[in-house]
């Protein structure tokens, strides 16, 4: 569920950025036509944001070679350190309220 949310929000951000950049391109084309090609850079960056979200979702979906069923885990914590880092980097700890 967290992977799907990360992918959806990355693509929503990319779509929003592309829309706002498109409005800016039209404005620049009307006011200063000589700067038209320079204003395409934000559109490319917004597209990169969508690809970045897809890459992160793929990386989070794959099993880590560092996770092991025989790993020694602390008594007070049911998750391994790698699991905690993945949850922290994806924002799941903040969303689910598990941040200590």
C-alpha positions in Angstrom: 0.0 0.0 0.0 2.9 2.4 0.8 4.6 1.6 -2.5 1.4 2.4 -4.4 0.9 5.6 -2.5 4.5 6.7 -3.2 4.0 6.1 -6.9 0.7 7.8 -7.0 1.9 10.9 -5.2 5.1 11.1 -7.3 3.0 11.0 -10.5 0.5 13.5 -9.1 3.3 15.9 -8.3 4.8 15.3 -11.7 1.5 16.1 -13.4 0.9 19.2 -11.3 4.5 20.4 -12.1 3.9 19.8 -15.8 0.7 21.7 -15.8 2.2 24.7 -13.9 5.2 24.7 -16.2 2.9 24.6 -19.3 1.2 27.7 -18.0 4.5 29.4 -17.6 5.7 28.4 -21.1 2.6 30.0 -22.6 3.2 33.1 -20.6 6.8 33.3 -21.6 5.9 32.6 -25.3 3.6 35.6 -25.2 5.8 38.1 -23.3 9.4 37.1 -24.3 9.5 34.7 -27.2 13.3 34.5 -27.2 13.2 32.7 -23.8 10.9 29.9 -25.1 13.3 27.1 -25.2 14.8 28.0 -21.8 11.4 27.6 -20.2 11.1 23.9 -21.2 13.6 22.9 -18.5 10.9 22.8 -15.7 8.7 20.4 -17.8 11.6 18.0 -18.2 12.3 18.2 -14.4 8.7 17.5 -13.7 8.9 14.4 -15.9 12.0 13.3 -14.1 10.0 13.4 -10.8 7.5 10.9 -12.2 10.3 8.6 -13.3 12.0 8.9 -9.9 8.8 7.8 -8.1 8.6 4.8 -10.4 12.2 3.8 -9.7 11.7 4.2 -5.9 8.6 2.0 -6.1 10.5 -0.7 -7.9 13.4 -0.6 -5.5 11.0 -0.8 -2.5 9.2 -3.8 -4.1 12.3 -5.9 -4.4 13.5 -8.1 -1.6 16.7 -6.9 0.1 19.6 -9.4 0.2 20.3 -8.1 3.7 17.0 -9.2 5.2 17.2 -12.7 6.7 14.7 -14.8 8.5 17.5 -15.9 10.9 18.5 -12.3 11.7 18.8 -11.5 15.4 16.3 -8.8 16.3 16.1 -6.7 19.4 13.6 -7.9 22.0 11.6 -4.6 22.1 11.5 -4.2 18.3 9.8 -6.6 15.9 11.4 -5.0 12.8 15.0 -5.2 11.6 17.1 -2.2 11.0 16.8 -2.5 7.2 13.0 -2.5 7.6 13.1 0.6 9.7 15.2 2.4 7.2 12.9 1.5 4.3 9.9 2.7 6.3 11.6 5.9 7.3 12.8 6.7 3.8 9.3 6.1 2.3 7.6 8.2 4.9 5.5 5.3 6.4 6.7 6.0 9.9 5.3 9.5 9.8 2.1 8.6 8.1 1.2 5.6 10.4 2.3 7.4 13.6 5.0 4.9 14.4 7.7 7.5 14.9 9.2 7.3 18.4 
